[in-house]
Amino acid sequence: MLPKLIKYILQEKALSQDVTIRGWVRTKRDMKNLIFVEVYDGSCFAGIQCTFDRSANLDKQVEAALTMVNTGASVKINGKLVPSPASGQAVEVAANSIIIFGEAPGETTEDIQAYPLQKKRHTLEFLREIAHLRPRTNMFGAVSRLRSRLSFAIHCYFQENDFHYLHTPIITAGDCEGAGSMFQVTTLDPIKEIKKSAATCIDYTNDFFGKKTFLTVSGQLEAETYATAISRVYTFGPTFRAENSNTSRHLAEFWMIEPEIAFADLNDNMTLAEDFLKYVFNAALNECQDELKFFDTYVEKGIIDNLQNVANAKFTYITYTEAVKELEKAVVSSSDLFEFKPYWGCDLQSEHEKFLTEKVAKGPVIVTDYPKEIKAFYMKLNDDGKTVRAMDVLVPRLGEIIGGSQREDNLEKLINRMNEMGLNPEDYSWYLDLRRYGTVPHSGFGLGLERLIQYVSGMANIRDVIPFPRAVGQADF
């Protein structure tokens, strides 16, 4: 049977029972006959106070262990659960034994101070340098629990709505987005291969897969394969982008959720996206209350109210053309309102998206029908020949949180779009077969898990919502 977590021990009503506490020491206070050791295990914000009474003739081994115990030590403490005279806690442990696992942080003052996580506020920049220890802080413990619960809620939503969980490949030969910012996967030594062939081009037929391959940027194309066979699927796994962007909004490795539905048009897709977001936000509001209160207090005021407002709102639908008109109208009134001037054909910037949600709609917005030039090849062409059936879901404070589209199911139009964008249709022959054999209207969207966590928690830097961030020049731990 697994050990009982501290969050459950703190809720116990039956006192005088024997309990065992396992966790890490947050603080130790030595006051004459009493030694107070606060222990936490990450199951909740609170630790539990364990009190050792020297006047009760403590065992010599216990006394010796207590001299070794300092902040960061891993311990197992036995004792009885008793009412606590201290404020802010209902119970504590009258402790009678202690075992230290491994090495304590140190006996000398210098060694103790060398432990990076003393009981004080640390900057997020500093904590990124010790990503292996930062989960022990309240901030990152809260982020970890929130990430776990949101991941579970995502699976619950799709399973409850008859979606099948699909594992799409990490290694791929195709570029779903057509952007070219991909990490190459190879077992070849490029210098040796060039020297061997006396040419400037590498012969990838000698490579492991016999062709040029990459880390995936999206599982969408493979998801379409299964959606056109079992109707509803979703992927939830790591994706990779080799953009040389060292900002608080970009990661080289992140987790993506991508549902794909057969026999569904853009309207169905928008309905799904709205329903999905509300479900996930309500899961956070109902099941991560302590974490959200923490974020609301220490990270960004108003997080809880903002989530509740979006969860209860009716999303506004607006076309890209209508959105640009609203932005241009605002520029007439205030020419320095935006850093990037809006115009028809531009890719909407975060400042534009926030304006649409916070000033125009005063709530969440779904923008549809974007110019084809700024969207991917697989999006269905509208009858006007200029726009595609794309959608972006925008939320206040953040801007875009979901991007999706109805997929092009017409073979001829899809090939034309590939040619327009400089893609070789032969490289996507299997994808085109889906349009040759039993094509159907189908739609889907993508949501980055880290962006979702940022929105729910208010954390400003995306590198603080993933356990081990991968970014330009950063692949530690």
C-alpha positions, 0 to 999 in steps of 0.5 A: 500500500502506498504511503499516505500523502500529507494533504490527507494526513492534514485532513484527518479527524481521528487524533492520537493515531500513529502516522508516518510522514515522508517528505522534504524538510522545509524548515527546522527550528530549535527552541530549547527543549523543542525542535520543530521540523516542517515537512512537505511532500508536494501533494499540497501547498502546506507542510506538516509540523513535526515536534520533537520534545527533548524532555521526553528522553529522545533516543540518541540516534534521533538526537544525532539525526536531528543535528543533521536535518536541515532545509532540503533533507529527505526524511521519514518521521514517525509519531502521533497525530495531535491537535496543534496549538499553533495558528493556521494548522489543525494538527501536527505530529508529536514525533518520536523517530526520524530517518534521513534518506541519503545525505543531508544538505550539510552539517556546517553553516557553509554547507547548509547555505549552499542548498539553493532553495532556502525559505525565501523568495527566489526569482524565476530567472534564478529558478530556471538555472536549477530546473532540477530543484525548482519543483520543490518551490510553492510556485512550481509545485502549483504549476506541476499540479495544474499541468497534471490536472489540465492534462487529465481534463483534456483526456477526459473531455475527448474520451467522454465525447467518443474521441480515440486517443491516437499516438502520432509519430515523433519522426516524420518525413513531411512538414505539416506547416510548410514553414521549414523550421524543423529539427532534422533527424539523422544518423549520418555525419554530414562532413564525412558524407560530403567528403565521401561523395565529393559533392555538396549534397548529402545522399540520404538514401544511406541514412537510417530511414533512407530519406531526409527526416525530422522531428514532427511539428504537428501530428495533424496529417496523420490524425486526418488519416485516422479521422477518415477511418474511425471518425473522431481522434485526438493527439496529445504529445510532444512537437518541435519547432526549430525557430531561432526565437529566444522569447518568453512565448517560444519553446523548441519542444512543447506539447500539442493537443490536436483533435480531428473530426470527420464529417465536420465543417468549420461551424462544428469545429468552432462549437467543439473548440468553445465547448472544449475550452469551457470544460477545461477551464471549469475543471481548473476552477473546480479542482485546482482551487488552491493553486488558482488562489495562489496564482491569483495572489502571487502571479496575476490578480484577477486570474480566477475572475477571468477564467470564470468569465470566459467559462460562462461567456458566449464566444463572439464569431467574427470574420478576419475581414470584419476584424481588420475593419475594426482594427483600422477603425481604431487606428483612425481614432488613435494612430499610435494605438498599435505597434504593427499597423493592421491591414487586410492580408496581415497576420494578426499580432498579439496586440490586435488579438487582445484589442479584439477580445478586450475592446471590441467583443469584451470577451472571447472571440473566434476569427474565421476566414483568413487570407489563404496567403497567411495560412497552411496549404491544407485549409479549405479554400472558400468560394471567393478564392481568396480566403480559407476556412480557418479559425483562431480562438482568441481569449482576453489577456492572451490572444490566440489560444487555439488555431484550426480549420476545415481541411481541404477535401477536394483533391484538385484544389489541394494539389493546386495549393501545394504547388502555390506554396512550393510543396511537392505533391509527390511527397504527400502522396499518402495524404492525397490518397485520403482525398482519392478514396472516400474523401469527407468534410473534416476539421480540427484544431491545435492547442499548445498545452503550455500556452493553455497553462500560461493562460490559466496560471498567469505565468508570463514566461512559457519556460516556467510552465514546462518541467524542462524547457528546450529553447535556443541554446538551452538543453540542460537537465 
